[in-house]
Amino acid sequence: MATANQAARPPKRKIKKGDQVIVLTGRDRGKRGEVLKVFPREERLVVQGVMMVRRHEKPGPRGQGGITSKEARIHISNVALLDPESDQPTRVGAKVLEDGRKVRVARRSGAVIDG
């Protein structure tokens, strides 16, 4: 059973800002893009060019109004990290290097994701 501190802690992130991902499910299935922003508590992220929505905005101090398109949040379970070697979807694992650094590795090829 989870304690109060464990419930407040966000889940562990395996996908980070700047990673290349592919969408596995939904209307944008098969699209690839870069992660622009991660929301760990909601388990969602924003991917460049994926889940585009149109917003009707009123004119204001930030600029003129009109209909704009922008990326909406997508659930982290609907995307997979792209393997840096094979360019295929892969799961993510962790590994400790000889120098003591902990890095993310691609399960498909074993390639190190974090430089």
C-alpha distances in whole Angstrom, upper triangle without the diagonal:
4,7,10,12,10,10,14,14,16,16,18,21,24,26,28,31,34,33,35,33,34,33,32,31,33,36,37,36,38,38,38,37,36,33,34,31,27,25,21,19,21,21,24,28,31,34,37,39,37,35,39,39,42,42,45,45,48,50,49,49,47,50,51,50,49,47,45,43,40,37,33,30,29,25,24,24,27,29,29,31,34,35,38,40,40,39,37,33,31,27,26,25,26,28,29,33,36,36,33,32,28,30,28,30,31,30,33,36,34,36,34,33,33,37
4,7,8,6,6,10,11,13,13,15,19,21,24,25,28,32,31,33,31,32,31,30,30,32,35,35,34,36,36,36,35,33,30,31,28,24,21,18,16,18,18,22,25,29,31,35,37,34,33,36,37,39,39,42,42,45,47,46,46,44,47,48,47,47,45,42,40,37,34,31,27,26,23,22,22,26,27,28,29,32,34,36,38,39,38,35,32,30,26,25,24,24,27,28,32,34,34,31,29,26,27,26,29,30,29,32,35,33,34,32,31,31,34
4,5,5,6,9,10,13,14,17,20,23,26,27,29,33,32,34,33,35,34,33,33,34,37,37,37,39,39,38,37,35,31,32,29,25,22,19,17,19,20,23,26,30,33,36,39,36,35,38,38,41,40,43,43,45,47,45,45,44,46,48,47,47,45,43,41,38,35,32,29,28,25,24,25,28,29,30,31,35,36,38,40,41,40,38,34,32,29,27,26,26,28,29,33,35,35,31,30,27,29,28,30,32,31,35,37,35,36,34,33,32,35
4,6,5,6,9,12,14,17,20,23,25,26,28,32,31,34,33,34,33,33,33,34,37,37,37,39,38,37,36,34,30,31,27,23,20,18,15,17,19,22,25,29,32,35,37,35,34,36,36,39,38,40,40,42,44,42,42,41,44,46,44,45,43,41,39,36,33,30,27,27,24,24,25,28,29,30,31,35,36,38,41,42,40,39,35,33,30,28,27,27,30,30,34,36,36,32,31,28,29,29,31,33,33,36,38,36,37,35,33,32,35
4,5,5,6,10,12,14,18,21,23,23,26,29,29,32,31,33,32,32,32,33,36,36,36,37,37,36,34,32,28,28,25,21,19,16,14,17,18,21,24,27,30,33,36,34,33,35,36,38,37,40,40,42,43,42,41,39,43,45,44,44,43,40,38,35,32,30,26,26,24,23,24,27,28,29,29,33,34,36,39,39,38,37,33,31,28,26,25,24,27,27,30,33,32,28,27,25,26,26,29,30,31,34,36,34,34,32,30,29,32
4,5,5,8,9,12,15,18,21,21,24,27,27,29,28,30,29,29,29,31,34,33,33,35,34,33,32,30,26,27,24,20,17,14,12,15,15,19,22,25,28,31,34,32,31,34,34,37,37,39,39,42,43,42,42,40,43,45,43,44,42,39,37,34,31,28,25,24,21,20,21,24,25,26,26,30,31,33,36,36,35,34,30,28,24,23,22,21,24,25,28,31,31,27,25,23,24,23,26,27,27,31,33,31,31,29,28,27,30
4,6,8,9,12,15,19,21,21,24,27,27,29,28,29,28,28,28,29,32,32,32,33,33,32,31,29,26,26,23,19,16,13,10,13,14,17,20,24,27,30,32,30,29,32,32,34,34,37,37,39,41,40,40,38,40,42,41,41,39,37,35,32,29,26,22,22,19,19,19,23,24,25,26,30,31,34,36,37,35,34,30,28,25,23,23,23,26,27,31,34,33,30,28,25,26,25,27,28,28,31,34,32,33,31,29,28,31
4,6,9,12,15,18,20,20,22,26,26,28,27,29,28,28,28,29,32,31,32,33,33,32,30,28,24,24,20,17,14,11,9,12,13,16,19,22,25,29,31,29,28,30,30,33,32,35,34,37,38,37,37,35,38,40,38,39,37,35,33,30,27,25,21,21,19,19,20,23,24,25,26,30,31,33,36,37,35,34,30,29,26,24,24,24,26,27,31,33,33,29,27,24,25,24,27,29,29,32,34,32,33,30,28,27,30
4,7,9,12,15,17,17,19,23,23,26,25,27,26,27,27,28,31,30,30,32,31,29,28,26,22,22,19,15,13,9,8,11,12,15,17,21,24,27,30,28,27,30,30,33,32,35,35,37,39,37,37,35,38,40,39,39,37,35,33,29,26,24,20,20,18,17,18,22,22,23,23,27,28,30,33,34,32,31,28,26,23,21,20,20,23,24,27,30,29,25,23,21,21,21,24,25,26,29,31,29,29,27,25,24,27
4,7,8,12,13,14,16,20,19,22,21,23,22,23,24,25,27,26,27,28,27,26,24,22,18,19,15,12,9,6,5,8,8,12,14,17,20,23,26,24,24,26,27,30,29,32,32,35,37,35,35,33,35,37,36,36,34,32,29,26,23,21,17,17,14,13,15,18,18,19,20,23,25,27,30,31,29,28,24,23,20,18,18,18,21,23,26,29,28,25,23,20,20,19,21,23,23,26,28,27,27,24,22,21,25
4,6,9,11,13,16,19,18,20,19,21,20,21,21,23,26,25,25,26,25,24,23,21,18,19,16,12,10,7,7,9,8,11,13,17,19,23,25,23,23,26,27,30,30,34,34,37,38,37,37,35,37,39,38,37,35,32,30,26,23,21,17,16,13,11,12,16,16,17,17,21,22,24,27,28,26,25,21,19,16,15,15,15,19,21,24,27,27,24,21,18,18,16,19,20,20,23,25,24,24,22,20,20,23
4,7,9,11,14,17,16,18,17,20,20,20,22,24,26,25,24,25,24,23,21,19,16,18,15,12,11,8,10,12,9,12,14,17,19,22,25,23,24,26,28,31,32,35,35,38,40,39,38,36,38,40,39,39,36,33,31,27,23,22,18,17,14,12,13,16,16,15,15,19,20,21,24,25,24,23,19,17,14,12,12,12,15,17,20,23,23,20,18,14,14,12,15,16,17,20,22,20,20,18,16,16,20
4,6,7,10,13,12,15,14,16,17,18,20,21,24,22,22,22,21,19,18,16,13,14,12,9,10,7,10,11,9,10,11,14,15,19,21,20,21,23,25,29,29,33,33,36,38,37,36,33,35,37,36,36,34,30,28,24,20,19,16,15,12,9,11,14,13,12,12,15,17,18,22,22,21,20,17,15,12,10,11,12,15,17,20,23,23,20,17,14,13,11,13,14,16,19,20,19,18,16,14,14,17
4,7,10,12,10,12,12,14,15,16,18,21,23,21,20,20,19,17,16,14,12,15,13,11,12,10,13,14,11,12,12,15,15,18,21,19,21,24,26,29,30,34,34,38,39,38,38,35,37,39,38,37,34,31,28,24,21,20,17,15,13,10,11,13,11,10,9,12,13,15,18,19,17,16,14,11,9,6,8,9,13,15,18,21,21,19,16,13,11,8,10,11,12,15,16,15,15,13,11,11,15
4,7,9,7,9,9,12,13,14,17,19,21,18,18,17,16,14,13,11,8,11,10,8,11,10,13,14,10,10,9,11,11,14,17,16,18,20,23,26,27,31,31,35,36,36,35,32,33,35,34,34,31,28,25,21,18,17,14,13,12,8,10,12,9,8,7,10,12,14,17,18,16,15,12,11,10,8,11,12,15,18,20,23,23,21,18,15,12,10,11,11,14,16,17,16,15,14,10,11,15
4,6,6,9,10,13,15,17,19,21,23,20,20,19,18,15,13,10,7,9,8,7,10,10,14,14,12,11,9,11,11,13,17,16,18,20,23,26,26,30,30,33,34,33,33,29,31,33,33,32,30,26,24,20,17,17,14,14,13,11,13,15,12,11,10,12,14,14,18,19,17,17,15,14,13,11,13,14,17,18,20,23,23,21,17,15,12,11,13,14,16,18,19,18,16,14,11,10,13
4,6,9,10,14,15,18,20,21,22,19,20,19,17,14,11,8,5,6,6,6,10,11,15,15,13,12,9,9,9,11,15,15,17,18,21,23,24,28,27,30,31,30,30,26,28,30,30,29,27,24,21,17,15,15,13,14,14,12,16,16,13,13,11,13,16,15,19,21,18,19,17,17,16,15,17,17,20,21,22,26,25,23,20,18,15,14,16,16,19,21,21,21,19,16,13,12,14
4,7,9,13,15,18,21,22,22,19,20,18,16,12,9,6,5,6,8,10,14,15,19,19,16,15,11,11,9,10,14,14,17,19,21,24,25,29,28,32,32,31,31,27,28,30,30,30,28,24,21,18,15,17,15,15,17,14,17,17,14,13,11,12,14,13,17,18,16,17,16,16,17,15,18,18,20,22,22,26,25,24,20,18,15,14,16,16,19,20,20,20,17,15,11,11,13
4,6,10,13,15,18,20,21,18,17,16,14,11,8,6,6,9,10,11,14,15,19,18,16,14,11,11,9,11,14,14,17,19,22,25,26,30,30,34,35,34,34,30,31,33,32,32,29,26,22,19,16,17,15,15,15,12,15,15,11,10,7,8,10,10,14,15,12,13,12,12,13,12,15,16,18,20,21,24,24,23,19,17,14,12,13,12,15,16,17,16,14,13,9,10,12
4,7,10,13,16,18,19,15,15,13,11,7,6,5,6,10,12,13,16,17,21,20,17,15,12,12,9,10,12,12,15,17,21,24,26,30,30,34,35,35,34,31,32,33,32,31,28,25,21,19,16,17,16,14,15,13,15,14,10,9,6,6,9,9,12,13,9,11,10,11,13,13,16,18,20,22,23,26,26,26,22,20,16,14,14,12,15,15,16,17,14,14,10,12,14
4,7,9,12,14,15,12,11,10,9,6,6,6,7,11,13,13,16,16,20,18,15,13,11,11,8,10,12,10,13,16,19,23,25,29,30,33,35,35,35,31,32,33,32,31,28,24,21,18,15,15,14,12,12,10,11,10,6,5,4,5,9,10,14,13,10,9,8,9,11,12,15,18,20,23,24,28,28,27,24,21,18,15,14,12,15,14,16,17,16,16,12,15,17
4,6,9,11,13,9,8,6,6,4,7,9,10,13,15,15,18,18,21,19,16,14,12,12,9,11,11,10,12,15,18,22,25,28,30,34,35,36,36,33,33,34,32,31,27,24,21,18,15,15,14,12,12,11,11,9,6,5,6,7,10,12,15,13,10,9,7,10,12,14,17,20,23,26,27,31,31,30,27,24,21,17,17,14,16,15,17,18,18,18,15,18,21
4,6,8,9,7,5,5,6,6,8,11,11,14,15,15,17,18,20,18,15,13,12,11,9,11,11,8,10,13,16,20,23,26,28,32,34,35,35,32,32,33,31,29,26,23,19,17,14,13,12,9,10,10,9,6,4,7,9,10,14,16,18,16,13,11,9,12,13,15,19,22,25,29,30,34,34,33,30,27,23,20,20,17,18,17,20,21,21,21,19,21,24
4,7,10,8,5,6,8,10,12,14,15,18,18,17,19,19,21,19,16,14,14,15,13,15,15,12,12,16,19,22,25,29,31,35,37,38,39,35,36,36,34,32,28,26,22,20,17,16,15,11,11,10,8,5,5,7,10,11,14,17,19,17,14,11,9,11,12,15,19,22,25,29,31,34,35,34,31,27,24,21,20,17,17,16,19,21,21,22,20,23,26
4,7,7,5,8,10,12,14,17,16,19,19,18,19,20,21,18,16,14,14,15,14,16,15,12,11,15,17,21,23,27,29,33,35,37,38,35,35,35,33,30,27,25,21,19,16,15,14,10,10,11,9,6,8,10,14,15,18,21,23,21,18,15,13,15,16,18,22,25,28,32,34,38,38,37,34,30,27,24,23,20,20,20,23,25,25,26,23,26,29
4,5,5,9,10,13,15,17,17,19,19,19,19,20,22,18,16,14,14,14,13,15,14,10,9,12,14,17,20,24,26,30,33,34,35,32,32,32,30,27,24,22,18,17,14,13,13,9,10,12,11,8,10,13,16,18,21,24,26,23,20,18,16,18,19,21,25,28,32,35,37,40,41,39,36,33,30,27,26,24,24,23,26,28,28,29,26,28,31
4,6,9,10,13,15,17,18,19,20,20,21,23,24,20,19,16,16,15,14,15,12,9,8,10,12,15,18,22,24,28,31,32,34,31,31,30,28,25,21,20,16,16,13,13,13,11,13,15,14,11,12,15,18,19,23,25,27,25,21,20,18,21,22,24,28,31,34,37,39,43,43,42,38,35,32,29,29,26,26,26,28,30,30,31,28,30,33
4,6,6,9,11,14,15,16,18,18,20,22,23,20,18,15,14,13,11,12,9,6,7,9,12,15,18,22,24,28,30,32,33,30,30,29,27,25,21,19,15,14,12,12,12,10,12,14,14,10,10,13,15,16,19,22,24,22,18,17,15,18,20,22,26,29,32,35,36,40,40,39,36,33,30,26,26,23,24,23,26,28,27,28,25,27,29
4,6,9,12,15,15,18,19,19,21,22,24,21,19,16,15,15,13,14,12,9,10,13,16,19,22,26,28,32,34,35,37,33,33,33,31,28,25,23,19,18,15,15,15,12,13,13,13,9,9,11,14,14,17,20,21,19,16,14,12,16,17,20,24,27,30,33,35,38,39,38,35,32,28,25,24,21,22,20,23,25,25,26,23,26,28
4,6,10,13,15,18,20,20,22,23,26,23,20,18,17,16,13,13,12,10,12,14,18,21,24,28,30,34,36,37,38,34,34,34,32,30,26,24,20,19,16,17,17,14,15,15,14,11,10,10,12,12,15,17,18,16,13,11,10,14,16,19,23,26,29,32,33,36,37,36,33,30,27,23,22,19,20,18,21,23,22,24,21,24,26
4,7,10,12,15,17,18,20,22,24,22,20,17,15,13,10,10,8,7,10,12,15,18,22,25,27,31,32,34,34,31,31,31,29,27,24,21,17,16,13,14,15,13,15,14,15,11,10,11,12,11,15,16,18,16,13,12,12,15,17,19,23,26,29,32,33,36,37,36,32,30,26,23,22,20,21,20,22,24,22,23,20,23,25
4,7,10,12,15,16,19,21,23,22,19,16,14,12,8,8,8,8,11,13,17,20,23,26,28,32,33,34,34,30,31,31,30,28,25,22,18,16,13,15,15,13,15,14,15,12,9,10,10,9,12,13,16,14,10,11,10,13,16,17,21,23,26,29,29,33,33,33,29,27,23,20,20,17,19,18,19,21,19,20,17,19,21
4,7,9,12,14,17,19,22,20,18,15,12,10,6,5,7,7,11,12,16,19,21,25,26,29,31,31,31,27,28,29,28,26,23,20,16,14,11,13,13,12,14,13,15,13,10,11,10,10,13,14,17,16,12,13,12,15,17,17,21,23,25,28,29,32,32,31,28,25,22,19,19,18,20,19,20,22,20,20,16,18,20
4,6,9,11,15,17,20,19,17,14,10,9,6,5,8,9,13,14,17,20,22,25,26,29,30,30,30,26,27,28,28,27,24,20,17,14,12,14,13,13,15,13,16,14,11,11,10,10,13,13,17,17,13,15,14,15,17,16,20,21,23,26,26,30,29,28,25,23,20,17,18,17,20,20,20,21,19,18,14,15,17
4,6,7,11,13,16,15,13,11,7,6,4,6,10,10,12,14,17,20,21,25,25,28,29,29,29,25,26,28,27,26,24,20,17,14,11,12,11,11,12,11,14,13,10,11,10,11,15,15,19,19,16,16,15,16,16,15,18,20,22,25,26,29,29,27,24,21,18,16,18,17,20,20,21,21,19,18,14,15,17
4,7,10,13,16,15,14,11,8,5,6,6,10,11,13,13,16,18,19,22,22,25,26,26,25,22,23,25,24,24,22,18,15,12,10,11,10,12,14,13,16,16,13,15,14,15,18,18,22,23,19,20,18,19,20,19,21,22,25,27,28,31,30,29,25,23,21,19,21,20,23,24,25,25,23,21,17,17,19
4,7,10,13,12,11,9,6,5,7,9,13,12,14,15,16,19,19,22,22,25,26,25,25,22,23,25,25,25,23,19,17,13,10,11,9,11,12,11,15,15,14,15,15,17,20,20,24,25,22,22,20,20,20,18,21,22,25,26,28,31,30,28,25,22,20,19,21,21,24,25,26,26,24,22,18,17,20
4,6,9,9,8,6,4,6,9,12,15,14,15,16,18,21,21,24,24,27,29,28,27,24,26,28,27,27,25,22,19,16,13,12,9,10,10,9,13,14,12,14,14,17,19,20,24,25,22,22,19,19,18,16,19,19,22,24,26,30,29,27,23,21,19,17,19,20,22,23,25,24,23,21,17,17,20
4,6,6,6,5,6,8,12,15,17,16,16,17,18,21,21,24,24,27,28,27,27,24,27,29,27,27,25,23,20,17,14,12,9,10,10,9,13,14,14,16,16,20,22,24,27,28,25,24,21,21,19,18,20,21,24,26,28,32,31,28,25,22,21,19,22,22,24,26,28,27,26,24,20,20,23
4,5,5,7,8,11,14,18,20,18,18,21,22,24,24,28,28,30,32,31,31,28,31,33,31,31,29,26,24,20,17,15,12,12,10,9,12,14,14,16,16,20,22,23,27,27,25,24,21,20,18,16,18,18,22,23,26,29,29,26,23,20,19,17,20,21,22,24,26,25,25,22,19,19,22
4,6,8,10,14,17,20,23,21,20,22,22,25,25,28,28,30,32,31,31,29,31,33,32,32,30,27,25,22,19,16,13,13,11,11,14,16,17,18,19,23,25,27,30,31,28,27,24,23,20,19,21,21,24,26,29,32,32,29,26,23,22,21,23,24,25,27,29,28,28,26,23,23,26
4,5,9,12,15,18,20,18,17,19,19,22,22,25,25,28,30,30,30,27,30,31,29,29,27,25,22,19,16,13,10,10,8,9,12,14,15,17,19,22,25,27,30,30,27,26,23,22,20,20,22,23,26,28,31,35,34,31,28,25,24,22,24,24,25,27,30,29,29,27,24,24,27
4,7,11,13,17,19,16,16,19,19,23,23,26,27,30,32,32,32,29,31,33,31,31,28,25,23,19,16,13,10,9,6,6,8,11,11,13,15,19,21,23,27,26,24,22,19,18,16,16,18,19,23,25,28,32,31,29,26,22,21,19,21,20,21,23,26,25,25,24,21,21,24
4,7,10,13,15,13,12,15,16,19,20,23,24,27,29,29,29,26,28,29,28,27,24,22,19,16,12,10,6,5,4,5,8,9,10,13,14,17,21,22,26,25,23,21,18,18,17,17,19,21,25,27,29,33,33,30,27,24,22,20,21,21,22,24,26,26,25,24,21,21,24
4,6,10,12,10,11,13,15,18,19,22,23,26,28,28,28,25,26,28,26,25,23,20,17,13,10,8,5,5,6,6,10,10,9,12,13,15,19,20,24,24,20,20,17,18,17,16,19,21,24,27,28,32,32,30,26,23,21,19,20,20,22,23,25,25,24,22,19,19,22
4,7,9,8,8,10,12,15,16,20,20,24,25,25,25,22,23,25,23,22,20,17,14,10,6,6,5,6,9,9,13,12,11,13,14,16,19,20,24,24,20,20,18,19,19,19,22,23,27,29,30,34,33,32,28,25,23,21,22,21,23,24,26,26,25,23,20,20,23
4,6,6,8,10,12,16,17,21,22,25,27,27,27,24,24,26,24,23,20,17,14,10,7,8,8,8,10,10,13,11,9,12,12,13,17,18,21,21,17,17,15,17,18,18,21,23,26,28,30,33,33,32,28,25,23,20,21,20,22,22,24,24,23,22,18,19,21
4,6,9,9,12,15,17,20,21,24,25,26,26,22,23,24,23,21,19,15,12,9,7,9,10,11,14,14,17,15,13,14,14,15,18,18,21,21,18,18,17,19,20,21,24,26,28,31,31,35,34,33,30,28,25,22,23,22,24,24,25,26,24,23,20,20,22
4,7,6,10,13,15,19,20,24,25,26,26,23,23,23,22,20,17,14,10,8,6,9,11,12,15,16,18,15,13,16,16,16,20,20,23,22,18,19,18,21,22,23,27,28,31,34,35,38,38,37,33,31,28,25,26,24,26,26,27,28,26,26,22,24,26
4,6,9,12,15,19,20,24,26,27,28,24,24,25,23,21,18,15,11,9,6,8,9,8,12,13,14,11,11,13,14,15,19,20,23,22,18,18,16,19,20,21,25,27,30,33,34,38,38,36,33,30,27,24,25,23,25,24,26,27,26,26,22,24,26
4,6,10,13,16,18,22,24,26,27,24,24,24,22,19,16,14,10,8,6,5,7,7,11,13,14,11,12,15,17,18,22,24,26,25,21,21,19,21,22,23,27,29,32,35,37,40,40,39,35,32,30,26,27,25,27,27,29,30,29,29,25,26,29
4,7,10,13,16,19,21,23,24,21,21,20,18,16,12,10,6,5,5,6,9,10,14,16,18,15,15,19,20,21,25,26,28,27,24,23,22,24,25,26,30,32,35,38,39,43,42,41,37,35,32,29,30,28,30,30,32,33,31,31,27,29,31
4,7,10,13,16,19,20,22,19,19,18,16,14,10,8,6,6,6,6,10,12,15,18,20,17,18,21,23,24,28,29,32,31,27,27,25,27,28,29,33,35,38,40,42,46,45,43,40,37,35,32,33,31,33,33,35,36,35,34,31,31,34
4,7,10,13,16,18,20,17,17,15,13,10,6,5,4,7,9,9,13,15,19,22,24,21,22,25,27,28,31,32,35,34,30,30,29,31,32,33,36,38,41,44,45,49,48,47,43,40,38,35,36,35,37,36,38,40,38,37,34,34,37
4,6,10,13,14,17,15,14,13,10,8,6,5,6,8,10,11,14,17,20,23,25,23,24,27,29,30,34,35,38,37,33,33,31,33,34,34,38,39,43,45,46,50,49,47,44,41,39,37,38,37,39,39,41,42,40,39,35,36,38
4,7,10,12,15,14,13,11,7,6,5,7,9,11,14,14,18,20,24,27,29,27,28,31,32,34,37,38,41,41,37,37,35,37,38,38,41,43,46,48,50,53,52,51,47,45,42,40,42,41,42,43,44,45,44,43,39,39,41
4,7,9,12,10,10,8,5,5,6,7,11,12,15,15,19,22,25,28,30,29,29,33,33,35,39,39,42,42,38,38,37,39,39,39,42,43,46,48,50,53,52,50,47,45,42,40,42,41,44,44,46,46,44,43,39,39,41
4,6,10,10,9,7,4,7,9,11,14,16,19,19,22,25,29,31,34,32,33,36,37,38,42,42,46,45,42,42,40,42,42,42,45,47,50,51,53,56,55,53,49,47,45,44,46,45,47,47,49,50,48,46,42,42,44
4,7,8,6,4,4,8,11,12,16,17,20,21,24,28,31,33,36,35,35,38,38,40,43,43,47,47,43,43,42,44,44,44,47,48,51,52,53,57,55,53,50,48,46,45,47,46,49,49,50,51,49,47,43,43,44
4,5,6,6,7,11,14,14,17,18,21,22,24,28,31,33,36,35,35,38,38,40,43,43,47,47,43,44,42,44,44,44,46,47,50,51,52,55,53,52,48,47,45,44,46,46,48,49,50,50,48,46,43,42,43
4,6,8,10,14,16,16,19,19,22,23,25,29,32,34,37,36,36,38,38,40,43,43,46,47,43,44,43,44,44,43,46,46,49,50,51,54,52,50,47,46,44,43,45,45,48,49,50,50,48,46,42,41,42
4,7,9,12,14,13,16,16,19,20,22,26,29,31,34,33,32,35,35,36,39,39,43,43,39,40,39,40,41,40,42,43,46,47,48,51,49,47,44,43,41,40,42,42,45,45,46,46,44,42,38,37,38
4,7,10,12,12,15,16,19,21,23,27,30,32,35,34,33,36,36,37,40,40,43,43,40,41,40,41,42,41,44,45,48,49,50,53,51,50,46,45,43,41,44,43,46,46,47,48,45,43,40,39,40
4,7,10,11,14,16,20,21,24,28,31,33,36,34,34,37,37,38,42,41,45,45,41,42,40,43,43,43,46,47,50,51,52,55,54,52,49,47,45,44,45,45,47,48,49,49,47,45,42,41,42
4,7,9,12,14,18,19,22,26,29,31,34,32,32,36,36,37,41,41,44,44,40,40,39,41,42,42,45,46,49,51,52,55,54,52,49,47,45,43,45,44,46,46,48,49,46,45,41,41,43
4,6,10,13,16,18,21,24,28,30,33,31,31,34,35,36,39,39,43,42,38,39,37,40,41,41,44,46,49,51,52,55,54,53,49,47,45,42,44,43,45,45,46,47,45,44,41,41,42
4,7,10,14,15,19,21,25,27,30,27,28,31,32,33,36,37,40,39,35,35,34,37,37,38,41,43,46,48,49,53,52,51,47,45,42,40,41,40,42,42,43,45,43,42,38,38,40
4,7,10,12,16,19,22,25,27,25,25,28,28,29,33,33,36,36,32,32,31,33,34,35,38,40,43,45,46,49,48,47,43,41,39,36,38,37,39,39,40,41,39,38,34,35,37
4,7,9,13,15,19,21,24,21,21,24,25,26,29,30,33,32,28,29,27,30,31,31,35,37,40,42,43,46,46,44,41,38,36,33,34,33,35,35,37,38,36,35,31,32,34
4,7,10,13,16,18,21,19,18,21,22,23,27,27,30,30,26,26,25,27,28,28,31,33,36,38,39,43,42,41,37,35,32,30,31,30,32,32,34,35,33,32,28,29,31
4,7,9,13,14,17,15,15,18,18,20,24,24,28,27,23,23,21,24,24,25,28,30,33,35,36,40,39,38,34,32,29,27,28,27,29,29,31,31,30,29,25,26,28
4,7,10,13,15,13,14,17,19,21,24,26,29,28,25,24,22,23,23,24,27,29,32,35,36,40,39,38,34,31,29,26,28,27,28,29,31,32,30,29,26,26,29
4,7,9,12,11,12,15,16,19,22,24,27,27,23,23,20,21,21,21,24,26,29,32,34,37,37,35,31,29,26,24,25,24,26,27,29,29,28,27,23,24,27
4,6,9,7,8,12,14,17,20,22,25,24,21,20,17,18,18,19,22,24,28,30,32,36,36,34,30,27,25,22,23,22,23,24,26,27,26,25,22,23,26
4,5,6,8,11,13,16,20,22,25,24,21,20,16,17,16,17,20,22,26,28,31,34,35,32,29,26,24,21,22,20,21,22,25,25,25,24,21,23,26
4,5,6,8,10,14,17,19,22,21,19,17,14,14,12,13,16,18,22,25,27,31,31,29,25,22,20,17,18,17,18,19,22,22,22,21,18,19,23
4,6,8,11,14,17,20,22,21,19,16,13,13,11,13,16,18,22,25,28,31,32,30,27,23,21,18,18,17,17,18,21,21,22,21,19,21,24
4,7,10,13,16,19,22,20,17,15,12,13,12,14,18,21,24,28,30,33,34,32,29,26,23,19,20,17,18,18,21,22,22,22,20,22,25
4,7,9,13,15,18,17,14,12,9,10,10,12,16,19,22,25,27,31,31,30,26,23,20,17,17,14,15,16,18,19,19,19,16,18,22
4,6,9,12,15,14,11,9,6,6,7,9,13,16,19,22,24,28,28,27,24,21,18,14,13,11,12,12,14,15,15,16,13,16,19
4,6,9,12,12,9,8,6,6,7,7,11,14,17,20,21,25,25,24,21,18,15,11,11,8,10,11,12,13,12,12,10,12,16
4,6,9,8,5,5,5,6,9,10,13,16,18,21,21,25,26,25,22,20,16,13,11,8,11,10,11,12,11,12,10,13,15
4,6,6,5,5,6,6,9,9,12,14,16,19,19,22,23,23,20,18,14,11,9,6,8,7,7,9,8,9,8,12,14
4,6,6,8,10,9,12,12,14,15,16,19,18,21,22,22,19,18,14,12,10,8,11,10,9,10,7,8,7,10,11
4,6,8,11,11,13,14,15,17,17,20,19,22,23,24,21,20,16,14,11,9,11,9,7,9,7,10,10,13,14
4,5,9,9,13,14,16,19,19,22,22,25,26,27,24,22,19,16,13,10,11,8,8,11,10,13,12,16,17
4,7,9,12,14,17,19,21,23,23,27,28,28,25,23,19,16,14,11,13,10,10,13,11,14,12,16,17
4,6,10,12,15,18,20,24,24,27,29,28,26,23,20,16,14,10,11,8,10,13,12,15,13,17,19
4,7,10,13,17,19,22,23,27,28,27,24,22,18,15,13,9,10,8,11,13,13,15,13,16,19
4,7,10,13,15,19,20,24,25,24,22,19,15,12,10,6,6,6,8,10,11,12,11,15,17
4,7,10,13,17,19,23,24,22,20,17,14,10,9,6,5,7,10,10,11,12,11,14,17
4,7,10,14,16,19,21,19,16,13,10,6,6,5,6,9,10,9,10,10,9,11,15
4,7,11,13,17,18,16,14,10,8,6,5,6,6,10,11,9,10,10,10,11,15
4,7,10,13,15,12,10,7,6,5,6,9,9,13,13,10,11,9,10,10,13
4,6,10,11,10,8,6,6,6,7,10,11,14,13,10,11,9,11,11,13
4,7,8,6,6,4,6,9,10,13,14,18,16,13,13,11,13,12,13
4,5,5,5,6,7,10,11,14,16,18,16,13,12,10,13,11,11
4,5,7,9,11,14,14,18,19,21,19,16,15,13,16,15,14
4,6,9,11,15,16,19,21,23,21,18,17,14,16,14,13
4,7,10,13,15,19,20,23,21,18,17,14,16,14,14
4,6,10,12,16,18,21,19,16,15,12,13,10,10
4,7,10,13,15,18,17,14,13,10,11,9,11
4,6,10,12,15,14,11,10,7,7,6,8
4,7,9,12,12,9,9,6,5,6,9
4,6,9,8,6,6,4,5,8,10
4,5,6,5,5,6,7,10,13
4,6,5,8,10,10,13,16
4,6,8,11,12,15,17
4,5,9,11,14,16
4,7,9,12,13
4,6,9,10
4,6,7
4,6
4
